[in-house]
Amino acid sequence: MNNPASNNDRIVTIKRTFQAPIELVWEAWTQPQHIASWWGPPGMDVKVEEHDLRVGGSWRYTMMMPDGNAFVSEGVYTEIVPPHRLVTTANFRPMTEGVTLEIELASSEEGTAFTFHVIHPTVAYKEQQEKMGIYNGWGGAFDRLELFLSS
């Protein structure tokens, strides 16, 4: 298990509270039919090509970009603790490769506290991703997730 505190200088963290029960937020992250409803930026359709939810299992989602090229998201699950924690390697081709995603969920009075970490291999790579708009990119996806959870 990665310890985010040990490599903070390489981590992008996004926190939100979703007004939904933790079980529903977990299902949104782990059920292919739900993932296809919110993953990615607004206006892009997502095709779940592979989703093997087990430690060592692979996932692969594709989106067609306006220029006709495929944007591929894929990784391998390294830790699964329902409904609280999900860790996976991740590549987002052609933009980002070799990162780890950590999703942490906790029940709260407001619904579900959500903490999302993107762990980069180097500080320089993290800084490059920040300049490319990682907060806006994931923020748009999480806005879609919030809408999905409220429907």
Accessible surface in RSA format (square Angstrom, percent):
REM  Atomic radii and reference values for relative SASA: ProtOr
REM  Chains: A
REM  Algorithm: Lee & Richards
REM  Probe-radius: 1.40
REM  Slices: 20
REM RES _ NUM      All-atoms   Total-Side   Main-Chain    Non-polar    All polar
REM                ABS   REL    ABS   REL    ABS   REL    ABS   REL    ABS   REL
RES MET A   1   187.02  96.9 101.88  67.4  85.15 202.7 101.57  86.4  85.46 113.2
RES ASN A   2    59.10  40.8  49.07  47.4  10.03  24.1   5.40  13.0  53.70  51.9
RES ASN A   3    86.51  59.7  81.43  78.7   5.08  12.2  26.39  63.5  60.12  58.1
RES PRO A   4    27.85  20.3  27.85  25.4   0.00   0.0  27.85  23.0   0.00   0.0
RES ALA A   5    77.26  71.0  54.15  83.6  23.12  52.6  56.41  79.4  20.85  55.2
RES SER A   6    85.35  72.1  44.70  59.7  40.65  93.6  42.82  91.2  42.53  59.6
RES ASN A   7    13.46   9.3  11.00  10.6   2.47   5.9   7.25  17.4   6.22   6.0
RES ASN A   8    99.33  68.5  88.46  85.5  10.87  26.2  26.68  64.2  72.65  70.2
RES ASP A   9    84.90  59.5  73.33  73.0  11.58  27.4  40.77  95.9  44.14  44.0
RES ARG A  10    62.27  26.1  62.27  31.7   0.00   0.0  11.72  16.0  50.55  30.6
RES ILE A  11    11.27   6.4   2.02   1.5   9.25  22.3   2.02   1.5   9.25  25.1
RES VAL A  12     0.10   0.1   0.00   0.0   0.10   0.2   0.10   0.1   0.00   0.0
RES THR A  13    50.58  36.0  31.66  32.1  18.92  45.1  23.32  31.3  27.27  41.2
RES ILE A  14    21.02  12.0  17.50  13.0   3.53   8.5  21.02  15.1   0.00   0.0
RES LYS A  15   146.94  71.7 120.74  74.1  26.20  62.4  64.47  58.0  82.47  87.8
RES ARG A  16    60.53  25.4  47.26  24.1  13.27  31.6  28.39  38.8  32.14  19.5
RES THR A  17    60.74  43.2  43.03  43.6  17.71  42.2  17.13  23.0  43.61  65.9
RES PHE A  18     0.53   0.3   0.53   0.3   0.00   0.0   0.53   0.3   0.00   0.0
RES GLN A  19   158.54  88.7 127.14  92.9  31.40  74.8  35.66  75.9 122.88  93.2
RES ALA A  20     6.52   6.0   1.16   1.8   5.37  12.2   5.99   8.4   0.54   1.4
RES PRO A  21    82.01  59.8  73.24  66.8   8.77  31.9  81.47  67.3   0.54   3.4
RES ILE A  22    10.60   6.0   8.72   6.5   1.87   4.5   8.72   6.3   1.87   5.1
RES GLU A  23   102.47  58.8 101.14  76.5   1.33   3.2  55.89 108.1  46.58  38.0
RES LEU A  24    61.49  34.2  58.83  42.1   2.66   6.7  60.69  42.6   0.80   2.2
RES VAL A  25     0.00   0.0   0.00   0.0   0.00   0.0   0.00   0.0   0.00   0.0
RES TRP A  26    23.49   9.4  23.49  11.4   0.00   0.0  14.11   7.5   9.38  15.2
RES GLU A  27    74.12  42.6  74.12  56.1   0.00   0.0  13.47  26.1  60.64  49.5
RES ALA A  28     0.25   0.2   0.00   0.0   0.25   0.6   0.11   0.2   0.13   0.4
RES TRP A  29    10.79   4.3   8.45   4.1   2.34   5.5   8.45   4.5   2.34   3.8
RES THR A  30     2.46   1.7   0.50   0.5   1.95   4.7   0.00   0.0   2.46   3.7
RES GLN A  31    63.63  35.6  63.63  46.5   0.00   0.0   6.11  13.0  57.52  43.6
RES PRO A  32    47.94  34.9  47.02  42.9   0.92   3.3  47.35  39.1   0.59   3.6
RES GLN A  33   114.75  64.2  96.82  70.8  17.93  42.7  60.54 128.9  54.21  41.1
RES HIS A  34    40.79  22.3  40.79  28.4   0.00   0.0  30.00  30.9  10.79  12.6
RES ILE A  35     1.55   0.9   1.55   1.2   0.00   0.0   1.55   1.1   0.00   0.0
RES ALA A  36    37.13  34.1  25.32  39.1  11.80  26.8  25.56  36.0  11.57  30.6
RES SER A  37    54.25  45.8  30.98  41.3  23.27  53.6  17.94  38.2  36.31  50.9
RES TRP A  38     0.04   0.0   0.04   0.0   0.00   0.0   0.04   0.0   0.00   0.0
RES TRP A  39    11.93   4.8  11.93   5.8   0.00   0.0   8.09   4.3   3.84   6.2
RES GLY A  40     8.38  10.3   0.00   N/A   8.38  10.3   7.12  19.5   1.26   2.8
RES PRO A  41    56.28  41.0  56.18  51.2   0.10   0.4  56.21  46.4   0.07   0.4
RES PRO A  42    92.48  67.4  73.40  66.9  19.08  69.4  74.69  61.7  17.79 110.5
RES GLY A  43    83.50 103.0   0.00   N/A  83.50 103.0  43.36 119.0  40.15  89.9
RES MET A  44    29.67  15.4  26.44  17.5   3.23   7.7  14.79  12.6  14.89  19.7
RES ASP A  45   131.44  92.1 119.84 119.3  11.60  27.4  39.12  92.1  92.32  92.1
RES VAL A  46    16.99  11.2   0.04   0.0  16.95  40.9   1.10   1.0  15.89  43.1
RES LYS A  47   134.47  65.6 129.86  79.7   4.61  11.0  81.61  73.5  52.86  56.3
RES VAL A  48    38.09  25.1  11.54  10.5  26.54  64.0  11.54  10.0  26.54  72.0
RES GLU A  49    81.48  46.8  44.29  33.5  37.19  88.6  20.10  38.9  61.38  50.1
RES GLU A  50    78.87  45.3  72.02  54.5   6.86  16.3  29.91  57.8  48.97  40.0
RES HIS A  51    36.57  20.0   6.25   4.3  30.32  77.6   6.79   7.0  29.78  34.7
RES ASP A  52    51.51  36.1  46.89  46.7   4.62  10.9  19.39  45.6  32.12  32.0
RES LEU A  53    60.64  33.8  33.55  24.0  27.10  68.1  33.55  23.6  27.10  72.9
RES ARG A  54   133.03  55.9 128.88  65.7   4.14   9.9  57.80  79.0  75.23  45.6
RES VAL A  55    91.78  60.4  75.71  68.5  16.07  38.7  75.71  65.8  16.07  43.6
RES GLY A  56    42.07  51.9   0.00   N/A  42.07  51.9  24.56  67.4  17.51  39.2
RES GLY A  57     0.50   0.6   0.00   N/A   0.50   0.6   0.50   1.4   0.00   0.0
RES SER A  58    36.50  30.8  34.68  46.3   1.82   4.2  10.37  22.1  26.14  36.6
RES TRP A  59     6.72   2.7   5.30   2.6   1.42   3.3   4.97   2.7   1.75   2.8
RES ARG A  60    80.75  33.9  80.75  41.2   0.00   0.0  19.05  26.0  61.70  37.4
RES TYR A  61     5.44   2.5   5.44   3.1   0.00   0.0   0.64   0.5   4.80   5.9
RES THR A  62    15.41  11.0  13.93  14.1   1.48   3.5   6.53   8.8   8.88  13.4
RES MET A  63     6.03   3.1   4.35   2.9   1.68   4.0   6.03   5.1   0.00   0.0
RES MET A  64   119.18  61.7 105.51  69.8  13.67  32.5  89.23  75.9  29.94  39.7
RES MET A  65    43.66  22.6  38.40  25.4   5.26  12.5  17.61  15.0  26.05  34.5
RES PRO A  66   140.21 102.2  95.99  87.5  44.22 160.7 109.53  90.4  30.68 190.7
RES ASP A  67   102.44  71.8  62.21  61.9  40.23  95.1  49.22 115.8  53.22  53.1
RES GLY A  68    47.59  58.7   0.00   N/A  47.59  58.7  31.27  85.8  16.32  36.6
RES ASN A  69    86.30  59.5  83.17  80.4   3.13   7.5  15.07  36.3  71.23  68.8
RES ALA A  70    48.45  44.5  30.28  46.7  18.16  41.3  30.28  42.6  18.16  48.1
RES PHE A  71    27.27  13.6  27.27  16.9   0.00   0.0  27.27  16.5   0.00   0.0
RES VAL A  72    20.14  13.3  20.14  18.2   0.00   0.0  20.14  17.5   0.00   0.0
RES SER A  73     0.18   0.2   0.18   0.2   0.00   0.0   0.00   0.0   0.18   0.3
RES GLU A  74    34.46  19.8  34.46  26.1   0.00   0.0  11.03  21.3  23.43  19.1
RES GLY A  75     7.54   9.3   0.00   N/A   7.54   9.3   4.97  13.6   2.57   5.8
RES VAL A  76    57.73  38.0  57.73  52.3   0.00   0.0  57.73  50.2   0.00   0.0
RES TYR A  77     6.36   3.0   5.51   3.1   0.85   2.2   1.96   1.5   4.40   5.4
RES THR A  78    70.11  49.9  49.65  50.3  20.46  48.8  47.10  63.3  23.01  34.8
RES GLU A  79    33.78  19.4  32.35  24.5   1.43   3.4  22.15  42.8  11.63   9.5
RES ILE A  80    36.07  20.5  15.54  11.6  20.53  49.5  15.54  11.2  20.53  55.7
RES VAL A  81    67.96  44.7  66.62  60.3   1.33   3.2  67.96  59.0   0.00   0.0
RES PRO A  82    84.84  61.8  67.94  61.9  16.90  61.4  67.94  56.1  16.90 105.0
RES PRO A  83    34.85  25.4  34.85  31.8   0.00   0.0  34.85  28.8   0.00   0.0
RES HIS A  84    86.06  47.0  84.30  58.6   1.76   4.5  56.78  58.5  29.28  34.1
RES ARG A  85    28.89  12.1  28.82  14.7   0.07   0.2  23.20  31.7   5.69   3.4
RES LEU A  86     3.48   1.9   3.48   2.5   0.00   0.0   3.48   2.4   0.00   0.0
RES VAL A  87     6.94   4.6   6.94   6.3   0.00   0.0   6.94   6.0   0.00   0.0
RES THR A  88     4.70   3.3   4.70   4.8   0.00   0.0   4.70   6.3   0.00   0.0
RES THR A  89    56.47  40.2  56.45  57.2   0.02   0.1  51.18  68.7   5.30   8.0
RES ALA A  90     0.89   0.8   0.00   0.0   0.89   2.0   0.00   0.0   0.89   2.4
RES ASN A  91    31.41  21.7  31.41  30.4   0.00   0.0   0.00   0.0  31.41  30.4
RES PHE A  92    17.76   8.9  17.76  11.0   0.00   0.0  17.76  10.8   0.00   0.0
RES ARG A  93    87.51  36.7  87.02  44.4   0.48   1.2  40.29  55.1  47.22  28.6
RES PRO A  94    97.08  70.8  65.35  59.6  31.74 115.4  69.46  57.3  27.62 171.7
RES MET A  95    98.93  51.2  81.97  54.2  16.96  40.4  64.31  54.7  34.62  45.9
RES THR A  96    11.74   8.3  11.28  11.4   0.46   1.1   3.72   5.0   8.02  12.1
RES GLU A  97    83.87  48.2  78.35  59.3   5.52  13.1  25.07  48.5  58.80  48.0
RES GLY A  98    50.21  61.9   0.00   N/A  50.21  61.9  36.58 100.4  13.63  30.5
RES VAL A  99     2.51   1.7   0.11   0.1   2.40   5.8   0.49   0.4   2.02   5.5
RES THR A 100    27.50  19.6  27.43  27.8   0.07   0.2   4.87   6.5  22.63  34.2
RES LEU A 101     1.35   0.8   1.35   1.0   0.00   0.0   1.35   0.9   0.00   0.0
RES GLU A 102     0.00   0.0   0.00   0.0   0.00   0.0   0.00   0.0   0.00   0.0
RES ILE A 103     1.73   1.0   1.73   1.3   0.00   0.0   1.73   1.2   0.00   0.0
RES GLU A 104    53.93  31.0  52.40  39.6   1.53   3.6  20.08  38.8  33.85  27.6
RES LEU A 105     6.32   3.5   0.12   0.1   6.20  15.6   0.84   0.6   5.48  14.7
RES ALA A 106    50.69  46.6  49.71  76.7   0.98   2.2  50.50  71.1   0.19   0.5
RES SER A 107    80.23  67.8  54.62  72.9  25.60  59.0  40.52  86.3  39.71  55.6
RES SER A 108    43.74  37.0  19.47  26.0  24.27  55.9  31.09  66.2  12.65  17.7
RES GLU A 109   179.66 103.1 135.11 102.2  44.56 106.1  59.79 115.6 119.88  97.9
RES GLU A 110   110.17  63.3  94.30  71.3  15.87  37.8  52.21 101.0  57.97  47.3
RES GLY A 111    17.48  21.6   0.00   N/A  17.48  21.6  13.53  37.1   3.95   8.8
RES THR A 112     0.00   0.0   0.00   0.0   0.00   0.0   0.00   0.0   0.00   0.0
RES ALA A 113    36.95  34.0  35.41  54.6   1.55   3.5  35.45  49.9   1.50   4.0
RES PHE A 114     1.59   0.8   0.00   0.0   1.59   4.1   0.00   0.0   1.59   4.6
RES THR A 115    23.54  16.7  23.54  23.9   0.00   0.0   4.09   5.5  19.46  29.4
RES PHE A 116     0.00   0.0   0.00   0.0   0.00   0.0   0.00   0.0   0.00   0.0
RES HIS A 117    18.85  10.3  18.85  13.1   0.00   0.0  13.89  14.3   4.95   5.8
RES VAL A 118     2.14   1.4   2.14   1.9   0.00   0.0   2.14   1.9   0.00   0.0
RES ILE A 119     7.87   4.5   5.76   4.3   2.11   5.1   5.76   4.1   2.11   5.7
RES HIS A 120     0.56   0.3   0.00   0.0   0.56   1.4   0.56   0.6   0.00   0.0
RES PRO A 121    71.01  51.8  47.14  43.0  23.87  86.8  54.49  45.0  16.52 102.7
RES THR A 122    69.31  49.3  66.83  67.8   2.48   5.9  64.35  86.4   4.96   7.5
RES VAL A 123    54.41  35.8  51.71  46.8   2.70   6.5  51.71  44.9   2.70   7.3
RES ALA A 124    72.12  66.3  62.36  96.2   9.75  22.2  65.06  91.6   7.06  18.7
RES TYR A 125    46.45  21.7  42.96  24.4   3.49   9.1  39.37  29.6   7.08   8.7
RES LYS A 126    33.77  16.5  33.77  20.7   0.00   0.0   0.50   0.5  33.27  35.4
RES GLU A 127    83.43  47.9  82.44  62.4   0.99   2.4  21.43  41.5  62.00  50.6
RES GLN A 128    89.79  50.2  85.47  62.5   4.32  10.3  29.59  63.0  60.20  45.7
RES GLN A 129     6.75   3.8   6.40   4.7   0.35   0.8   0.00   0.0   6.75   5.1
RES GLU A 130    55.21  31.7  40.67  30.8  14.54  34.6  16.34  31.6  38.88  31.7
RES LYS A 131   181.20  88.4 142.58  87.5  38.62  92.0  96.04  86.4  85.16  90.7
RES MET A 132    88.48  45.8  53.06  35.1  35.43  84.4  54.24  46.1  34.24  45.4
RES GLY A 133    24.51  30.2   0.00   N/A  24.51  30.2  19.91  54.6   4.60  10.3
RES ILE A 134    19.25  11.0   9.50   7.1   9.75  23.5  18.43  13.3   0.82   2.2
RES TYR A 135    99.60  46.5  93.86  53.4   5.73  14.9  75.11  56.4  24.49  30.2
RES ASN A 136   126.96  87.6 112.80 109.0  14.16  34.1  30.27  72.9  96.69  93.5
RES GLY A 137    45.46  56.1   0.00   N/A  45.46  56.1  39.52 108.4   5.94  13.3
RES TRP A 138    29.02  11.6  27.47  13.3   1.55   3.6  18.39   9.8  10.63  17.3
RES GLY A 139    13.28  16.4   0.00   N/A  13.28  16.4  13.28  36.5   0.00   0.0
RES GLY A 140    15.73  19.4   0.00   N/A  15.73  19.4  13.84  38.0   1.89   4.2
RES ALA A 141     3.23   3.0   3.23   5.0   0.00   0.0   3.23   4.6   0.00   0.0
RES PHE A 142     0.00   0.0   0.00   0.0   0.00   0.0   0.00   0.0   0.00   0.0
RES ASP A 143    71.85  50.3  69.84  69.5   2.01   4.8  23.17  54.5  48.68  48.5
RES ARG A 144    47.34  19.9  44.43  22.7   2.90   6.9  12.19  16.7  35.15  21.3
RES LEU A 145     0.00   0.0   0.00   0.0   0.00   0.0   0.00   0.0   0.00   0.0
RES GLU A 146    74.00  42.5  73.47  55.6   0.53   1.3  24.32  47.0  49.68  40.6
RES LEU A 147   128.84  71.8 124.60  89.1   4.24  10.7 125.07  87.8   3.77  10.1
RES PHE A 148    45.60  22.8  36.32  22.5   9.29  24.2  42.01  25.5   3.59  10.3
RES LEU A 149    13.59   7.6   3.82   2.7   9.77  24.6   4.58   3.2   9.00  24.2
RES SER A 150    89.79  75.9  51.13  68.2  38.67  89.1  46.13  98.2  43.66  61.2
RES SER A 151   120.04 101.4  53.77  71.8  66.27 152.7  76.71 163.4  43.33  60.7
END  Absolute sums over single chains surface
CHAIN  1 A     7580.0       5948.4       1631.6       4173.5       3406.5
END  Absolute sums over all chains
TOTAL          7580.0       5948.4       1631.6       4173.5       3406.5
